[in-house]
Amino acid sequence: MSFTDEDREAVAVIARRHGFSPRAAETMLSALVGGHARQAQFDHPEFGGMGQWSGGGMLMIGDMFNSALKSRVGDLIRNLTDLAQALAQRPPASVPDASDPAWPPDLGVPSASGSQNGVDYAVFPAARRLAIRRNGQVSLYDTGDHRIGGVSQQQGGTSSLLFTSQHGPVPLDSLVPIAALPGPGDTPGDPARSDAAHPTDAAILATIEQLHALLSRGILTQAEFDAKKSDLLNRL
């Protein structure tokens, strides 16, 4: 999720009120926006690690016996909910124009875009694609049924990009690579690039293992895992 300066100022005020850092509060806000302010799955050390919340009153944090922290996290969520609702309904007026040569024009207009540590990204929900640009090369990923809202948190490097969707955090490595488009100095048909357009059997099996890890952590439901696994196995 891309935040304006005004958004960040508002989040910083709320964060200080409950004793959290602005970065932690932005992570929670991104998770709330991804869940349309009705639910959130989050993972941040200041919140006791991984946790989840639903608007019906359910809140679980990794540090399950720390009732004081759980209370603070709950208060933070309640204070961020109105802002999350507003951001979830905000039209993508500030995203790059579809004619921007940075992204393939046939994908349409991105619903979210941004940059983290020199890695650019753009989400194209109509095409079910996530585009990542690094060192001038654009790689495409299949987003499946995820409605990705933006970056959740970044530890450094492309492989650690973590996005948010209605299902919670979505590691970049859990998405299936579709294609690597030519960058500066590349030529069409370059064998070094062509393999990415057709994921190998090993890559597909590795992705299934990553999805199973997400299932074990409770990020994916059994039904979501089974559906994605079936789709991947059909590509073998």
C-alpha positions in Angstrom: 0.0 0.0 0.0 1.4 3.4 -0.9 0.9 6.0 1.8 0.8 9.7 1.4 2.7 12.0 3.8 -0.6 12.8 5.5 -1.3 9.1 6.0 2.1 8.5 7.5 1.7 11.5 9.9 -1.7 10.1 11.1 -0.3 6.7 11.5 2.7 8.0 13.5 0.4 9.8 15.9 -1.6 6.7 16.5 1.6 4.6 16.8 3.0 6.9 19.5 -0.3 6.8 21.4 0.0 3.1 21.9 3.8 2.7 22.2 4.6 1.3 18.8 6.9 2.5 16.1 5.5 4.1 12.9 6.9 1.3 10.8 5.0 -1.3 12.9 1.8 0.7 12.7 2.2 1.0 8.9 2.6 -2.8 8.7 -0.7 -3.2 10.7 -2.4 -0.6 8.5 -1.4 -2.4 5.3 -2.7 -5.7 6.7 -6.0 -4.0 7.6 -6.3 -2.5 4.1 -5.6 -5.9 2.6 -8.5 -7.3 4.7 -10.8 -4.4 3.8 -10.7 -3.3 7.5 -12.7 -6.4 8.4 -9.8 -8.7 9.1 -6.0 -8.7 9.2 -3.2 -11.2 9.3 0.1 -9.6 10.4 3.6 -10.5 11.4 5.9 -8.0 13.2 8.1 -8.4 16.2 6.5 -5.4 18.0 3.2 -7.3 17.9 4.7 -10.5 19.3 5.3 -12.0 15.8 2.5 -13.5 13.7 -1.1 -12.8 14.6 -4.6 -12.3 13.2 -7.7 -10.2 13.9 -11.3 -10.1 12.7 -13.9 -7.5 13.1 -16.0 -9.8 15.2 -13.6 -9.3 18.1 -11.2 -12.2 17.6 -7.5 -11.2 18.2 -4.6 -13.6 18.4 -0.9 -12.6 18.8 2.2 -14.8 18.8 3.1 -13.8 22.3 -0.2 -15.4 23.5 0.3 -15.0 27.2 1.2 -11.3 27.1 -2.2 -9.8 27.8 -0.8 -6.3 28.1 0.6 -6.4 24.6 -2.6 -8.0 23.2 -4.6 -5.1 24.7 -2.2 -2.5 23.1 -2.4 -4.3 19.7 -6.2 -4.3 19.9 -6.3 -0.6 20.8 -3.9 0.1 17.8 -6.2 -1.8 15.4 -9.3 0.0 16.6 -7.6 3.3 16.1 -6.4 2.3 12.6 -9.7 0.9 11.3 -11.2 4.1 10.1 -8.1 5.0 8.2 -7.9 1.5 6.8 -11.5 1.8 5.5 -10.7 5.1 3.8 -7.6 3.7 2.2 -9.4 0.6 1.0 -11.9 2.8 -0.8 -9.4 5.2 -2.2 -9.3 5.2 -6.0 -5.9 4.5 -7.6 -5.6 8.1 -8.9 -1.9 8.3 -8.2 -0.7 5.2 -10.0 1.4 5.5 -13.1 -0.5 5.9 -16.4 -1.0 2.7 -18.4 1.1 4.2 -21.2 4.1 4.4 -18.9 6.7 2.3 -20.7 8.0 1.0 -17.3 5.3 -1.8 -17.4 3.9 -3.9 -20.2 1.0 -1.9 -21.7 -1.1 -5.0 -22.3 -1.5 -5.5 -18.6 -3.6 -2.4 -18.2 -3.6 0.0 -15.3 -1.9 -1.1 -12.0 -4.1 -0.9 -8.9 -1.0 -0.4 -6.7 2.6 0.3 -7.4 5.7 1.5 -5.5 9.3 0.9 -4.9 11.2 -0.7 -2.0 15.0 -0.6 -1.8 15.5 -0.2 -5.5 12.9 -2.9 -6.4 9.8 -1.6 -8.2 6.5 -3.4 -8.3 3.1 -3.0 -9.9 -0.1 -5.0 -9.4 -2.5 -5.6 -12.3 -5.7 -7.3 -10.9 -7.5 -7.5 -14.2 -4.6 -9.6 -15.7 -3.9 -11.4 -12.3 -0.3 -10.4 -12.6 2.3 -8.8 -10.3 5.2 -7.1 -12.1 8.6 -6.8 -10.4 11.4 -4.7 -11.9 15.0 -5.0 -10.7 18.1 -3.8 -12.5 16.0 -2.9 -15.5 14.5 -6.4 -15.9 10.7 -6.9 -15.4 9.5 -10.3 -14.1 5.8 -11.3 -14.0 4.1 -13.5 -11.4 0.6 -15.1 -11.3 -1.3 -13.6 -8.4 -4.0 -16.3 -8.5 -7.0 -15.3 -6.3 -5.0 -12.8 -4.3 -6.3 -9.2 -4.3 -2.9 -7.6 -3.6 -3.0 -4.2 -2.0 0.7 -3.4 -1.7 3.9 -4.2 0.1 3.5 -5.3 3.8 7.1 -5.2 4.8 10.6 -5.4 3.3 13.7 -7.0 4.7 15.9 -6.3 1.7 16.2 -7.9 -1.7 13.5 -9.1 -4.2 13.0 -12.5 -2.6 11.9 -11.0 0.7 9.2 -8.8 -0.7 6.0 -9.4 1.3 2.7 -8.2 -0.1 -0.8 -8.0 1.5 -4.0 -9.6 0.2 -7.4 -10.6 1.5 -5.7 -13.8 2.7 -3.0 -12.0 4.6 0.7 -11.7 3.9 1.8 -13.0 0.5 5.6 -13.7 0.1 6.8 -13.1 -3.4 8.4 -16.5 -3.4 5.0 -18.1 -3.0 3.8 -16.8 -6.4 4.4 -18.6 -9.6 6.8 -16.9 -12.0 5.2 -16.4 -15.4 7.8 -14.5 -17.5 11.0 -12.5 -17.4 10.8 -9.7 -19.9 13.9 -8.4 -21.7 15.7 -5.6 -19.9 18.5 -3.3 -21.2 21.1 -5.3 -23.1 18.9 -8.4 -23.5 17.8 -9.7 -26.8 14.6 -11.5 -27.7 15.0 -15.3 -27.4 17.9 -15.0 -25.0 18.1 -18.5 -23.5 19.2 -17.0 -20.2 15.8 -15.3 -20.0 13.4 -17.7 -21.7 13.2 -20.3 -19.0 11.4 -18.0 -16.6 8.4 -17.9 -19.0 8.0 -21.7 -18.4 8.5 -22.6 -14.8 10.4 -25.9 -14.5 9.0 -28.9 -12.7 11.5 -28.3 -9.8 10.3 -24.7 -9.5 6.6 -25.7 -9.4 7.4 -28.4 -6.7 9.4 -25.8 -4.7 6.4 -23.4 -4.9 4.1 -26.2 -3.6 6.5 -26.7 -0.7 6.4 -23.0 0.1 2.6 -22.9 -0.1 2.5 -25.9 2.3 4.7 -23.9 4.7 2.2 -21.0 4.6 -0.6 -23.6 5.2 1.3 -24.9 8.3 1.6 -21.3 9.6 -2.1 -20.7 9.2 -1.7 -18.0 6.4 -3.5 -20.2 3.9 -6.6 -22.3 4.5 -6.6 -26.0 3.5 -9.1 -25.1 0.6 -6.8 -22.4 -0.7 -3.8 -24.6 -0.5 -5.6 -27.5 -2.3 -6.8 -25.2 -5.1 -3.4 -23.7 -5.7 -1.7 -27.1 -5.5 -4.1 -28.5 -8.1 -3.5 -25.5 -10.4 0.3 -26.0 -10.1 0.3 -29.7 -10.6 -1.7 -29.2 -13.8 1.3 -27.3 -15.2 3.7 -30.2 -14.8 
